[in-house]
Amino acid sequence: MKRYSFICILILIIFCSCSNKTDVADVSEHQITETSDTVSAISSETTTAVSTVATDADSETTETENKADEDIFEAIAFVCNERWNGYDKEPYTIYTGTDYITYDNEIDFFMNSVSRIKNNTLGKIDSEQDLISKAREVFIEVLGQGYIDRAEAEYLDRNGVKIAIAERTTPVYDTAYYEEYDIWYISACMPSGVTEDGYTFVTIHDNPAFLIIKGSNGKIIGCRF
């Protein structure tokens, strides 16, 4: 009888011990699940925060770029009003030689044309002569040396004979500075005037090439070729 009681007590102790281990295991598994959920939540919040910061930064960049474009548009519009009493505000269509391209207005065309220039930032413009020197290289790059040679010509070719130009009625380069926007305008002019033998001539040059350049850094903001 004593032996039987001892065996029963021993079985009861073993049973309680196993039951306690099961409870500990359950608690550990529960704690691990809670920890995993917490880490996942923190990771999700961090990803959302980073995404929000990136979106805000992109939005600020876009707003800055839009403001810069608006400032450039306003400056070019000012030059257009000063020189030509305005610009074409209607859709503006240009034939490129192969295709027709339509812009919202003439200024958008001027702004887009800057893409034809490899280096559109020339460095600070210190004077009119500095402007001419830097712009001259751009005209040569886009239009060729022949274009500048015709603009700077000191002779008139008449029937194959070169006759010296005694007086020009057009400047070689037409320049202007608009302090309100720190903007330079420059175009190369084809010669008109009087030759040494008294012959008066006029060169018709519609829609001459020009550059509109920011004075502080030499950035070309608009042009036509």
JOURPE-V5856 format. One record per helix or strand of 3 or more residues. SS is the DSSP state (a for helix, b for strand). FROM is the first residue (numbers start at 1). TO is the last residue. If there is no record, write none. Layout:
[[SS/FROM/TO] [SS/FROM/TO]]
This chain:
[[a/2/84] [b/92/95] [b/100/103] [a/106/116] [a/128/143] [a/145/151] [b/155/158] [b/161/168] [b/173/178] [b/183/188] [b/193/195] [b/210/214] [b/219/224]]
